[in-house]
């Protein structure tokens, strides 16, 4: 296992859940998910009362709001987010079997960590380490929600992978690609006009990247009753 790096930056705190609800509504996420604005606001209000603002992320279930629909809602330097051209199957990346995803349209993700200390680890190395800490890797859609709510969480040299989402091949084995969110340099097929835009892409599960951490969380939870 590689050594953890001491270099990291302070990740901005999330807005209050009520403000997150308004951000989702302003971005049209409720329409993508087939939910009313009132339902989003009511969930946020109840969650805020129960959690007392513990820094949770308000997430929409990926079955309701897939990555392909969420990515273009991101923005940086006036540029909209996008999915790389060779990831047309992005919405087929689903939660790992070890992830218990709430069976509700809306849920909370708590204890977010960008995983800077694992920069220059491979996904194959990071996943067991995250699991050993009783934490859970973020899904791609959760990572997009995080950046949507607080764009500053995506920084040059401090971007992150979302290895909770993986694609299964017909035989049941995992595809070697692992999704990530970073900032485009405007090179290659991205196009010069996309320089500085938020980018949903992928890396090989066995490769290391010095500028990619591994986003994870403490838990996911729904609101009961």
C-alpha positions as a printed NumPy array, in Angstrom:
array([[  0.   ,   0.   ,   0.   ],
       [  1.447,   3.437,  -0.894],
       [  2.089,   6.009,   1.784],
       [ -0.546,   8.655,   2.376],
       [  0.369,  12.145,   1.282],
       [  0.491,  15.019,   3.723],
       [ -0.564,  17.581,   1.12 ],
       [ -4.22 ,  18.613,   1.242],
       [ -6.375,  21.694,   1.319],
       [ -9.382,  22.611,   3.414],
       [-12.536,  21.456,   1.654],
       [-15.311,  24.088,   1.828],
       [-18.264,  23.338,   4.07 ],
       [-21.54 ,  22.531,   2.397],
       [-24.425,  25.007,   2.41 ],
       [-27.364,  24.333,   4.714],
       [-29.801,  21.706,   3.448],
       [-32.429,  24.342,   2.692],
       [-29.965,  26.172,   0.45 ],
       [-29.02 ,  22.875,  -1.187],
       [-32.67 ,  22.227,  -1.965],
       [-32.958,  25.615,  -3.64 ],
       [-29.829,  24.925,  -5.672],
       [-31.298,  21.658,  -6.94 ],
       [-34.529,  23.404,  -7.846],
       [-32.786,  26.311,  -9.582],
       [-30.759,  23.806, -11.611],
       [-33.858,  21.844, -12.611],
       [-32.785,  18.649, -10.858],
       [-36.279,  18.17 ,  -9.413],
       [-37.699,  18.067, -12.948],
       [-35.071,  15.553, -14.069],
       [-35.959,  13.393, -11.067],
       [-39.708,  13.705, -11.54 ],
       [-40.112,  15.43 ,  -8.175],
       [-41.875,  18.628,  -7.212],
       [-40.023,  21.611,  -5.826],
       [-42.246,  21.299,  -2.764],
       [-41.086,  17.722,  -2.167],
       [-37.418,  18.759,  -2.297],
       [-38.017,  21.641,   0.111],
       [-40.047,  19.485,   2.506],
       [-37.323,  16.824,   2.618],
       [-34.652,  19.437,   3.29 ],
       [-36.708,  21.077,   6.03 ],
       [-37.326,  17.769,   7.807],
       [-33.716,  16.672,   7.384],
       [-32.416,  19.972,   8.714],
       [-34.555,  19.622,  11.83 ],
       [-33.41 ,  16.065,  12.459],
       [-29.722,  16.436,  11.67 ],
       [-29.27 ,  19.959,  13.068],
       [-27.118,  20.874,  10.095],
       [-24.376,  18.265,  10.411],
       [-22.876,  19.112,   7.018],
       [-24.828,  16.469,   5.107],
       [-25.155,  16.422,   1.326],
       [-28.667,  16.257,  -0.149],
       [-28.553,  13.632,  -2.902],
       [-31.043,  12.397,  -5.475],
       [-31.102,   8.659,  -6.164],
       [-29.144,   7.882,  -9.367],
       [-32.135,   6.023, -10.8  ],
       [-33.975,   9.352, -10.695],
       [-31.16 ,  11.679, -11.777],
       [-28.392,   9.921, -13.729],
       [-24.871,  11.25 , -14.194],
       [-25.437,  12.112, -17.867],
       [-28.223,  14.52 , -16.884],
       [-26.418,  16.017, -13.885],
       [-22.969,  16.634, -15.382],
       [-24.07 ,  19.482, -17.731],
       [-25.485,  21.348, -14.708],
       [-21.997,  21.825, -13.271],
       [-20.165,  25.038, -14.041],
       [-16.668,  26.436, -13.625],
       [-15.189,  29.596, -15.141],
       [-18.455,  30.016, -17.037],
       [-18.079,  26.599, -18.69 ],
       [-20.719,  23.862, -18.282],
       [-19.731,  20.394, -17.147],
       [-19.565,  17.464, -19.543],
       [-18.965,  13.715, -19.801],
       [-15.99 ,  12.571, -21.881],
       [-16.875,  11.323, -25.34 ],
       [-15.634,   7.784, -24.718],
       [-17.955,   7.286, -21.736],
       [-21.307,   7.042, -23.481],
       [-22.209,   4.269, -21.031],
       [-21.764,   6.522, -17.989],
       [-25.252,   5.811, -16.66 ],
       [-24.524,   2.078, -16.569],
       [-21.992,   2.652, -13.778],
       [-24.009,   1.534, -10.752],
       [-23.261,   1.164,  -7.014],
       [-20.906,  -1.586,  -5.907],
       [-22.638,  -4.575,  -4.346],
       [-21.184,  -3.569,  -0.979],
       [-22.978,  -0.202,  -1.001],
       [-26.379,  -0.003,   0.664],
       [-28.13 ,   2.785,  -1.202],
       [-31.375,   4.082,   0.359],
       [-34.394,   3.063,  -1.693],
       [-35.818,   6.573,  -1.661],
       [-35.788,   9.42 ,  -4.212],
       [-33.865,  11.671,  -1.799],
       [-31.304,  10.797,   0.849],
       [-28.415,  12.268,   2.83 ],
       [-24.694,  11.606,   2.558],
       [-22.737,  12.481,   5.696],
       [-19.082,  12.889,   6.619],
       [-17.801,  13.806,   3.16 ],
       [-14.063,  13.588,   2.525],
       [-12.36 ,  14.361,  -0.79 ],
       [ -9.663,  11.801,  -0.048],
       [ -6.673,  14.049,  -0.786],
       [ -4.445,  11.893,   1.41 ],
       [ -4.858,   9.008,  -1.035],
       [ -3.674,  10.992,  -4.04 ],
       [ -1.298,   8.836,  -6.084],
       [ -3.066,   5.662,  -4.981],
       [ -4.846,   3.459,  -7.506],
       [ -8.559,   2.683,  -7.148],
       [ -7.639,  -0.947,  -6.47 ],
       [ -5.497,   0.225,  -3.56 ],
       [ -7.892,   2.851,  -2.24 ],
       [-11.101,   0.821,  -2.05 ],
       [ -9.965,  -1.685,   0.614],
       [ -8.403,   1.125,   2.644],
       [-11.646,   3.121,   2.599],
       [-13.632,   0.022,   3.558],
       [-11.224,  -0.796,   6.392],
       [-11.967,   2.632,   7.863],
       [-15.705,   1.79 ,   7.904],
       [-16.316,   4.457,   5.279],
       [-17.958,   4.243,   1.879],
       [-16.714,   5.495,  -1.518],
       [-18.892,   8.09 ,  -3.203],
       [-21.025,   7.28 ,  -6.205],
       [-20.434,   9.326,  -9.335],
       [-23.825,  11.024,  -8.979],
       [-23.037,  11.903,  -5.354],
       [-19.757,  13.44 ,  -6.427],
       [-21.569,  15.509,  -9.035],
       [-24.095,  16.645,  -6.416],
       [-21.2  ,  17.704,  -4.184],
       [-19.608,  19.836,  -6.907],
       [-23.006,  21.235,  -7.896],
       [-23.597,  22.411,  -4.343],
       [-20.078,  23.728,  -3.809],
       [-18.046,  24.16 ,  -7.045],
       [-14.941,  25.086,  -5.024],
       [-14.611,  21.471,  -3.9  ],
       [-13.107,  20.827,  -7.352],
       [ -9.625,  22.351,  -7.442],
       [ -6.608,  22.117,  -9.693],
       [ -4.404,  19.293,  -8.369],
       [ -7.118,  18.339,  -5.87 ],
       [ -9.853,  16.569,  -7.806],
       [-11.355,  13.197,  -6.963],
       [-12.488,   9.762,  -8.048],
       [-15.891,   8.263,  -7.266],
       [-15.14 ,   4.554,  -7.153],
       [-18.434,   3.589,  -5.522],
       [-19.836,   3.462,  -9.072],
       [-18.607,   0.679, -11.328],
       [-19.75 ,  -0.967, -14.53 ],
       [-20.331,  -4.714, -14.544],
       [-19.608,  -6.727, -17.669],
       [-22.13 ,  -9.342, -18.882],
       [-20.147, -12.079, -17.106],
       [-20.338, -10.23 , -13.799],
       [-16.749,  -8.981, -13.567],
       [-16.063,  -5.288, -13.108],
       [-15.081,  -3.103, -16.031],
       [-11.571,  -1.714, -15.457],
       [-12.72 ,   1.908, -15.742],
       [-13.383,   3.916, -12.598],
       [-15.226,   7.267, -12.779],
       [-13.769,  10.571, -11.626],
       [-14.502,  14.292, -11.693],
       [-11.778,  16.766, -12.56 ],
       [-11.068,  19.951, -14.509],
       [-10.552,  19.83 , -18.258],
       [ -7.346,  21.179, -19.777],
       [ -9.139,  21.687, -23.083],
       [ -6.892,  19.224, -24.885],
       [ -7.652,  16.346, -27.218],
       [-11.273,  15.427, -27.709],
       [-12.402,  17.751, -24.9  ],
       [-11.912,  20.726, -27.221],
       [-10.199,  24.025, -26.45 ],
       [-13.542,  25.649, -25.645],
       [-13.92 ,  23.31 , -22.656],
       [-10.731,  24.312, -20.883],
       [-11.462,  24.812, -17.154],
       [-14.85 ,  23.058, -17.426],
       [-15.839,  20.384, -14.872],
       [-15.252,  17.021, -16.488],
       [-16.668,  13.561, -15.784],
       [-14.218,  10.963, -17.012],
       [-12.579,   7.722, -16.033],
       [ -9.245,   6.159, -15.096],
       [ -8.045,   2.571, -15.037],
       [ -8.57 ,   0.782, -11.725],
       [ -4.886,  -0.086, -11.456],
       [ -3.447,   3.343, -12.303],
       [ -2.298,   6.097,  -9.95 ],
       [ -2.747,   9.852, -10.413],
       [ -1.117,  12.456,  -8.189],
       [ -4.   ,  14.909,  -8.612],
       [ -6.902,  12.561,  -7.857],
       [ -8.033,  11.68 ,  -4.356],
       [-10.822,   9.243,  -3.505],
       [-14.042,  10.829,  -2.3  ],
       [-15.778,   8.937,   0.469],
       [-18.373,   9.411,   3.193],
       [-19.331,   8.161,   6.619],
       [-22.804,   6.955,   5.691],
       [-25.929,   7.345,   3.583],
       [-29.311,   7.597,   5.191],
       [-32.94 ,   8.157,   4.324],
       [-35.514,   9.922,   6.466],
       [-37.87 ,   7.487,   8.173],
       [-41.458,   8.556,   8.406]])
